[in-house]
Amino acid sequence: MVKRQFPNPRELTELMQFKKATLNPTDRRLEKALTIADLRRIAKRRTPKAPFDYTEGAAEGELSLARARQAFEDIEFHPSILRNVPVVDMSRHVLGGPSALPFGIAPTGFTRMMQTEGEVAGAGAAGAAGIPFTLSTLGTTSIEDVKAANPDGRNWFQLYVMREREISYELTRRAAAAGFDTLFFTVDTPVAGARLRDKRNGFSIPPQLTPATVLDTLPRPAWWINFLTTPKLEFASLSSTGGTVADLLNAAMDPTISFDDLDIIREIWPGKIMVKGVQTVEDAKLLADRGVDGIVLSNHGGRQLDRAPIPFHLLPHVAREVGADLEVHLDTGIMSGADIVASVALGARFTLIGRAYLYGLMAGGRRGVDKTIEILRNEIVRTMTLLEVSTLDELGPQHVTQLARLTPIARPVTDAAEAAVSSKPKTVRSPRAAAATKAAAASTSTTKASKAASAKPASRNSVTK
């Protein structure tokens, strides 16, 4: 039988400890966020539909983005046991410098439209966390102001090659003069993808207001106050600022971009250079032959070609082929620290976060970005500890299995090889590529000769049995 007694007031006092109230509304919101998905829900509640959909959306049917995210869910971790892991070291030496974590902030356009602090919040948070910040050509804060917001941290610049090449050259020089140490040469935007949400919402700079968009923003007075009481919203690096992202990209970008443009930018840029938007193993090999410092496996967050390759699926193949020759980075679809750990295990030297960063920004400005980094950091520590690895270099393919969901239909090997050869840029003749082509040609000639000899009719002097 249970023995009962009258409650002891002293014991009740010890048990009934009330949580101290958080008076600041931003801190109160962010305290409830335990995952990036939580930050996303807060961001959606506080941000008008047009800028939120710009962050959330992708091209056409948005299959590229959905598949990229699904790929991270379709994995299985394989933890070790009894490895004695008292401390986890998440630091990384990347592109000639340090990073406290194996991820940095990806380039994003229209950023101050999401939340007025924009790139200043992102750069400041990145600097405080000891990770790199990447400014987009379509950023809404200037190169120089980003440097001022992150004076002692690592700043990277993402470059679009424009029809007026001199604009791109001048941006490259400005970034170098401001002390940015790495340039991301972007190759997946010859034209803009079909971003249907932006079209439907009239999302542009300046905003195209309709009765529907006004009604949508009325319940969000904080966003309006910030928008109306801060400097004019414009692309800090471009003189022409009118139109949607698709309008601007189609007007400014040039589908004739080639390896020659990469060579010119490399002559101008004094620091490290990455090629962003690589989506095939063959292109990764070509870039390794040309001596770039690294590549970013990316389908532009699903915003360009829909049904594009899934970067996370491509990763182990590319890492195996060129990982010893250059740095392989990854973006698109990363929403947790576990995603980052899986990427490093399968060969990524580094990763970049875009939407996860913007969800934090929309949820709480600078403090929201700090929260994004804190969530991902904690998830990385927990995942690595559960795998029982103490450093990033200990992670390997033995820790992750990618589970098959989309299985390619087999195609003839000959057809695939011919397609690969025909798609190669004819101006690229690196030593390795030239040697491979010559060897293949010699092998083909020998095979044809052998077949011809075997198919030749018997001579009149031969004996047929």
C-alpha positions as CSV (number, residue, x, y, z in Angstrom):
1,M,0.0,0.0,0.0
2,V,1.2,3.5,-0.9
3,K,2.0,5.6,2.2
4,R,0.4,9.1,1.9
5,Q,1.3,12.3,3.7
6,F,0.3,15.9,3.7
7,P,2.3,18.0,1.1
8,N,5.4,19.6,2.5
9,P,5.4,23.3,1.5
10,R,9.2,23.4,1.2
11,E,9.2,20.4,-1.2
12,L,6.4,22.1,-3.2
13,T,8.5,25.2,-3.6
14,E,11.4,23.2,-4.9
15,L,9.2,21.3,-7.4
16,M,7.2,24.3,-8.7
17,Q,10.0,26.3,-10.4
18,F,8.4,28.6,-12.9
19,K,10.3,29.5,-16.1
20,K,11.5,33.1,-16.2
21,A,9.5,35.2,-18.6
22,T,11.2,36.3,-21.9
23,L,10.2,39.8,-22.4
24,N,11.7,40.4,-25.9
25,P,9.2,39.2,-28.5
26,T,12.0,38.2,-31.0
27,D,13.8,36.1,-28.4
28,R,10.5,34.6,-27.3
29,R,9.8,33.5,-30.8
30,L,13.2,32.1,-31.4
31,E,13.3,30.2,-28.2
32,K,10.5,27.9,-29.6
33,A,12.5,27.0,-32.7
34,L,14.3,23.7,-32.3
35,T,14.8,22.9,-36.0
36,I,15.1,24.8,-39.3
37,A,11.5,23.6,-40.0
38,D,10.4,25.6,-36.9
39,L,12.2,28.7,-38.2
40,R,10.5,28.2,-41.5
41,R,7.0,28.2,-39.8
42,I,7.8,31.4,-37.9
43,A,9.2,33.0,-41.1
44,K,6.0,32.1,-43.1
45,R,3.9,33.7,-40.4
46,R,5.8,37.0,-40.3
47,T,6.6,37.5,-44.0
48,P,4.3,38.5,-46.9
49,K,3.6,35.8,-49.4
50,A,5.7,37.2,-52.3
51,P,9.1,37.3,-50.5
52,F,8.4,34.1,-48.6
53,D,7.5,32.3,-51.9
54,Y,10.7,33.6,-53.5
55,T,12.7,31.9,-50.8
56,E,10.6,28.8,-50.7
57,G,9.9,28.3,-54.4
58,A,11.9,26.8,-57.3
59,A,11.5,26.4,-61.0
60,E,8.5,25.1,-62.9
61,G,7.0,22.1,-61.0
62,E,9.7,22.4,-58.3
63,L,10.8,18.8,-58.7
64,S,14.5,19.5,-58.6
65,L,14.2,21.0,-55.1
66,A,11.8,18.3,-53.8
67,R,14.1,15.5,-55.0
68,A,17.1,17.2,-53.5
69,R,15.5,17.3,-50.1
70,Q,14.1,13.8,-50.4
71,A,17.6,12.5,-51.2
72,F,18.8,13.7,-47.7
73,E,15.9,11.9,-46.1
74,D,16.7,8.7,-48.0
75,I,19.9,7.8,-46.2
76,E,20.9,5.4,-43.5
77,F,23.7,6.2,-41.0
78,H,26.0,3.5,-39.6
79,P,27.3,4.4,-36.2
80,S,30.4,2.9,-34.6
81,I,30.6,2.0,-30.9
82,L,33.0,2.3,-28.0
83,R,35.2,4.9,-29.7
84,N,35.7,7.3,-26.8
85,V,34.5,10.6,-28.3
86,P,34.6,13.2,-25.4
87,V,34.9,16.2,-27.8
88,V,33.8,16.8,-31.4
89,D,35.9,19.1,-33.6
90,M,33.8,20.6,-36.4
91,S,36.5,22.9,-37.8
92,R,37.5,22.8,-41.5
93,H,40.4,24.2,-43.5
94,V,38.7,25.3,-46.7
95,L,40.0,27.2,-49.7
96,G,43.1,28.3,-48.0
97,G,41.6,29.4,-44.7
98,P,39.7,28.3,-41.6
99,S,36.1,27.7,-40.9
100,A,34.7,26.8,-37.5
101,L,32.0,24.7,-39.0
102,P,31.7,22.6,-42.2
103,F,29.2,25.0,-43.8
104,G,29.0,28.6,-44.9
105,I,26.2,31.0,-46.0
106,A,25.3,30.7,-49.6
107,P,24.7,33.7,-52.0
108,T,21.1,34.8,-52.1
109,G,19.4,37.6,-54.1
110,F,16.7,40.1,-53.0
111,T,17.8,39.4,-49.4
112,R,16.6,42.7,-47.9
113,M,13.2,42.0,-49.3
114,M,12.9,39.0,-47.0
115,Q,13.9,41.0,-43.9
116,T,15.4,44.5,-43.8
117,E,18.7,43.6,-42.2
118,G,19.5,41.4,-45.2
119,E,23.1,40.6,-46.0
120,V,24.4,42.7,-43.0
121,A,22.7,40.3,-40.7
122,G,24.0,37.3,-42.6
123,A,27.6,38.6,-42.8
124,G,27.6,39.6,-39.1
125,A,26.3,36.3,-37.9
126,A,28.8,34.4,-40.1
127,G,31.7,36.4,-38.8
128,A,30.6,35.8,-35.2
129,A,30.3,32.1,-35.8
130,G,33.7,31.9,-37.7
131,I,32.2,30.7,-41.0
132,P,32.3,32.3,-44.5
133,F,29.6,34.5,-45.9
134,T,28.9,34.7,-49.7
135,L,27.5,37.8,-51.3
136,S,25.4,37.4,-54.5
137,T,25.7,39.6,-57.6
138,L,22.0,40.2,-57.0
139,G,22.5,41.1,-53.4
140,T,20.9,44.1,-51.8
141,T,23.9,45.2,-49.9
142,S,27.1,46.5,-51.5
143,I,30.4,44.7,-51.5
144,E,31.9,47.4,-49.3
145,D,29.1,47.3,-46.8
146,V,29.3,43.5,-46.4
147,K,33.0,43.9,-45.7
148,A,32.2,46.5,-43.1
149,A,29.7,44.2,-41.5
150,N,32.2,41.3,-41.4
151,P,35.6,43.1,-41.3
152,D,37.6,40.3,-39.7
153,G,35.7,37.3,-41.1
154,R,35.9,35.5,-44.5
155,N,33.8,37.0,-47.3
156,W,33.2,35.3,-50.6
157,F,31.6,36.8,-53.8
158,Q,29.3,35.0,-56.3
159,L,29.6,36.3,-59.8
160,Y,27.3,36.2,-62.8
161,V,28.8,36.7,-66.2
162,M,26.7,39.4,-67.9
163,R,26.1,40.5,-71.5
164,E,28.0,43.6,-70.7
165,R,31.2,41.8,-69.6
166,E,32.8,45.0,-68.1
167,I,30.1,45.0,-65.4
168,S,31.3,41.5,-64.3
169,Y,34.9,42.5,-64.5
170,E,34.4,45.6,-62.4
171,L,32.5,43.6,-59.7
172,T,35.4,41.2,-59.6
173,R,37.9,44.0,-59.1
174,R,35.7,45.6,-56.4
175,A,35.4,42.3,-54.5
176,A,39.2,41.8,-54.7
177,A,39.9,45.3,-53.5
178,A,37.5,44.8,-50.5
179,G,39.5,41.7,-49.4
180,F,37.1,39.0,-50.4
181,D,39.2,35.9,-50.7
182,T,37.2,33.6,-52.9
183,L,35.1,34.1,-56.1
184,F,32.2,31.8,-57.1
185,F,32.0,31.7,-60.9
186,T,28.4,30.7,-61.6
187,V,27.7,28.6,-64.7
188,D,24.1,27.4,-64.4
189,T,22.3,30.6,-65.4
190,P,22.6,31.2,-69.2
191,V,19.0,32.2,-68.9
192,A,16.6,32.4,-66.0
193,G,14.6,29.4,-64.9
194,A,10.8,29.6,-64.9
195,R,10.1,30.7,-61.4
196,L,6.3,30.6,-61.5
197,R,5.6,31.7,-58.0
198,D,7.4,35.0,-58.6
199,K,5.4,35.6,-61.7
200,R,2.1,34.9,-60.0
201,N,3.0,37.0,-57.0
202,G,4.4,39.9,-59.0
203,F,7.6,39.7,-57.0
204,S,10.1,42.2,-58.2
205,I,12.3,45.2,-57.3
206,P,10.6,47.6,-56.8
207,P,7.5,45.5,-55.6
208,Q,4.6,45.4,-58.0
209,L,1.7,46.1,-55.6
210,T,-1.8,44.8,-56.3
211,P,-4.8,44.8,-54.0
212,A,-4.0,41.1,-53.1
213,T,-0.4,41.8,-52.2
214,V,-1.5,44.8,-50.0
215,L,-4.1,42.8,-48.2
216,D,-1.5,40.0,-47.7
217,T,1.0,42.4,-46.0
218,L,-1.5,44.2,-43.8
219,P,-1.4,41.6,-41.0
220,R,2.4,42.0,-40.9
221,P,3.0,45.6,-39.8
222,A,6.5,44.9,-38.7
223,W,7.5,44.0,-42.2
224,W,5.9,47.1,-43.6
225,I,7.5,49.4,-41.0
226,N,10.9,48.0,-41.8
227,F,10.3,48.3,-45.6
228,L,9.2,51.9,-45.4
229,T,11.6,53.2,-42.9
230,T,14.9,51.8,-44.2
231,P,17.0,52.8,-47.3
232,K,15.5,52.1,-50.8
233,L,15.5,48.5,-51.8
234,E,17.8,47.9,-54.8
235,F,20.5,45.7,-56.1
236,A,23.6,47.2,-54.6
237,S,25.9,45.9,-57.4
238,L,23.8,46.7,-60.4
239,S,22.6,50.0,-61.9
240,S,19.4,48.5,-63.5
241,T,17.1,47.2,-60.7
242,G,13.7,46.9,-62.2
243,G,11.9,43.7,-62.8
244,T,11.6,40.1,-61.5
245,V,14.5,37.9,-61.0
246,A,13.7,36.2,-64.3
247,D,13.5,39.6,-66.1
248,L,16.8,40.7,-64.7
249,L,18.6,37.4,-65.4
250,N,17.3,37.3,-69.0
251,A,18.2,40.9,-69.6
252,A,21.7,40.7,-68.0
253,M,22.9,37.1,-68.5
254,D,24.4,35.8,-71.7
255,P,23.9,32.2,-73.0
256,T,27.2,32.5,-74.9
257,I,29.2,32.2,-71.6
258,S,32.1,29.9,-72.2
259,F,35.4,28.6,-70.9
260,D,37.0,31.7,-72.4
261,D,35.0,33.8,-69.8
262,L,36.3,31.7,-67.0
263,D,39.9,32.2,-68.2
264,I,39.4,36.0,-68.3
265,I,38.0,36.1,-64.8
266,R,40.8,34.0,-63.5
267,E,43.3,36.5,-64.9
268,I,41.5,39.4,-63.0
269,W,40.8,37.5,-59.8
270,P,43.8,37.2,-57.4
271,G,42.2,34.8,-54.9
272,K,40.7,31.3,-54.9
273,I,38.1,30.5,-57.6
274,M,35.2,28.1,-57.4
275,V,32.9,27.1,-60.3
276,K,29.3,27.0,-59.0
277,G,26.6,24.9,-60.7
278,V,28.5,21.8,-61.8
279,Q,26.0,19.0,-62.5
280,T,27.9,16.2,-64.2
281,V,31.0,14.1,-63.5
282,E,32.4,14.9,-67.0
283,D,32.3,18.7,-66.3
284,A,33.9,18.2,-63.0
285,K,36.8,16.4,-64.8
286,L,37.1,19.2,-67.3
287,L,37.4,21.8,-64.5
288,A,39.9,19.7,-62.7
289,D,42.0,19.6,-65.8
290,R,41.8,23.4,-66.0
291,G,43.1,23.8,-62.5
292,V,40.3,25.6,-60.7
293,D,40.4,25.5,-56.9
294,G,37.1,23.9,-56.5
295,I,33.6,23.3,-57.7
296,V,30.1,23.5,-56.1
297,L,27.7,20.7,-57.0
298,S,24.5,22.6,-57.2
299,N,21.3,22.9,-59.3
300,H,20.8,26.5,-58.0
301,G,18.5,25.4,-55.3
302,G,16.2,23.9,-57.9
303,R,15.6,27.4,-59.4
304,Q,17.0,26.9,-62.9
305,L,16.5,23.6,-64.7
306,D,13.7,21.5,-63.3
307,R,14.3,17.8,-63.1
308,A,18.1,18.5,-62.9
309,P,20.5,16.1,-61.3
310,I,20.4,15.7,-57.5
311,P,23.7,17.2,-56.2
312,F,23.8,14.9,-53.2
313,H,23.4,11.8,-55.4
314,L,26.2,13.1,-57.7
315,L,28.5,13.8,-54.8
316,P,30.2,10.4,-54.2
317,H,30.9,9.9,-57.9
318,V,32.4,13.4,-58.4
319,A,34.4,13.1,-55.1
320,R,35.8,9.8,-56.3
321,E,36.9,11.2,-59.7
322,V,38.3,14.6,-58.8
323,G,38.3,14.9,-55.0
324,A,42.1,14.6,-54.9
325,D,42.5,17.4,-57.4
326,L,40.2,20.1,-56.2
327,E,37.7,20.9,-53.4
328,V,34.2,19.6,-53.8
329,H,31.4,21.7,-52.2
330,L,27.7,21.0,-52.1
331,D,24.5,23.0,-51.8
332,T,20.7,22.5,-52.6
333,G,18.4,20.9,-50.1
334,I,20.3,21.1,-46.9
335,M,18.0,21.6,-43.9
336,S,19.7,20.0,-41.0
337,G,23.1,19.2,-39.4
338,A,22.6,15.6,-40.3
339,D,22.4,16.6,-44.0
340,I,25.8,18.3,-43.6
341,V,27.4,15.3,-41.8
342,A,26.1,13.0,-44.6
343,S,27.6,15.3,-47.3
344,V,31.0,15.4,-45.6
345,A,30.9,11.6,-45.2
346,L,30.3,11.1,-48.9
347,G,33.1,13.4,-50.0
348,A,32.1,17.1,-49.7
349,R,34.8,19.3,-48.3
350,F,32.3,22.0,-47.5
351,T,28.6,22.8,-47.8
352,L,26.5,26.0,-48.2
353,I,23.1,26.9,-46.8
354,G,20.7,29.2,-48.5
355,R,17.0,28.7,-47.6
356,A,17.9,27.7,-44.0
357,Y,19.7,31.0,-43.6
358,L,16.8,33.0,-45.0
359,Y,14.3,31.3,-42.8
360,G,16.3,32.4,-39.8
361,L,16.6,35.9,-41.2
362,M,12.8,36.2,-41.8
363,A,12.1,34.7,-38.4
364,G,14.2,37.2,-36.4
365,G,16.7,39.2,-38.4
366,R,20.3,38.9,-37.1
367,R,19.3,36.9,-34.1
368,G,17.4,34.6,-36.4
369,V,20.5,33.9,-38.4
370,D,22.4,33.3,-35.2
371,K,19.7,30.8,-34.3
372,T,20.0,29.0,-37.7
373,I,23.7,28.5,-37.1
374,E,23.2,27.4,-33.5
375,I,20.6,24.8,-34.6
376,L,22.8,23.4,-37.3
377,R,25.9,23.4,-35.1
378,N,24.1,21.4,-32.3
379,E,22.7,18.9,-34.9
380,I,26.2,18.4,-36.3
381,V,27.7,17.8,-32.8
382,R,24.9,15.4,-31.9
383,T,25.1,13.4,-35.2
384,M,28.9,13.1,-35.1
385,T,28.8,12.0,-31.4
386,L,26.2,9.4,-32.1
387,L,28.3,8.1,-35.1
388,E,31.2,8.2,-32.6
389,V,33.6,10.3,-34.7
390,S,35.5,13.1,-33.2
391,T,36.6,15.0,-36.4
392,L,35.2,15.6,-39.8
393,D,38.2,13.8,-41.4
394,E,37.0,10.6,-39.7
395,L,33.7,10.6,-41.6
396,G,33.6,8.4,-44.7
397,P,31.3,6.5,-47.0
398,Q,31.2,3.7,-44.4
399,H,29.0,5.9,-42.2
400,V,26.3,6.6,-44.8
401,T,24.2,4.5,-47.3
402,Q,22.1,6.3,-49.9
403,L,18.8,4.5,-50.3
404,A,17.4,4.1,-53.8
405,R,14.1,5.8,-54.7
406,L,14.6,7.1,-58.3
407,T,16.4,4.4,-60.2
408,P,17.5,5.3,-63.7
409,I,16.3,3.3,-66.6
410,A,19.2,1.6,-68.3
411,R,20.3,3.1,-71.6
412,P,22.8,1.7,-74.2
413,V,26.3,2.4,-73.2
414,T,27.3,3.3,-76.8
415,D,24.6,5.9,-77.0
416,A,25.6,7.4,-73.7
417,A,29.3,7.6,-74.6
418,E,28.5,9.2,-78.0
419,A,26.3,11.8,-76.2
420,A,29.1,12.6,-73.8
421,V,31.6,13.1,-76.5
422,S,29.3,15.2,-78.6
423,S,28.5,17.5,-75.7
424,K,32.1,18.3,-74.9
425,P,33.1,21.9,-75.6
426,K,35.2,21.7,-78.8
427,T,37.5,24.5,-77.6
428,V,38.7,22.5,-74.5
429,R,41.7,20.3,-75.2
430,S,43.3,19.6,-71.9
431,P,46.2,17.1,-71.9
432,R,44.2,14.5,-70.0
433,A,41.1,14.9,-72.2
434,A,43.2,14.9,-75.4
435,A,45.1,11.7,-74.4
436,A,41.8,10.0,-73.5
437,T,40.2,10.9,-76.8
438,K,43.3,9.7,-78.8
439,A,43.3,6.4,-76.9
440,A,39.6,5.9,-77.5
441,A,40.0,6.7,-81.2
442,A,42.9,4.2,-81.5
443,S,40.9,1.5,-79.8
444,T,37.9,2.1,-82.0
445,S,40.0,1.9,-85.2
446,T,41.6,-1.4,-84.0
447,T,38.2,-2.8,-83.2
448,K,36.7,-1.8,-86.6
449,A,39.7,-3.3,-88.4
450,S,39.4,-6.5,-86.5
451,K,35.7,-6.8,-87.3
452,A,36.3,-6.1,-91.0
453,A,38.9,-8.8,-91.1
454,S,36.6,-11.3,-89.5
455,A,33.8,-10.4,-91.8
456,K,35.9,-10.7,-95.0
457,P,34.8,-13.6,-97.3
458,A,37.1,-16.7,-97.6
459,S,39.5,-16.6,-100.5
460,R,39.2,-19.2,-103.4
461,N,42.4,-20.9,-102.1
462,S,41.0,-21.4,-98.6
463,V,39.6,-24.8,-97.5
464,T,36.0,-24.8,-96.1
465,K,35.1,-27.7,-93.9
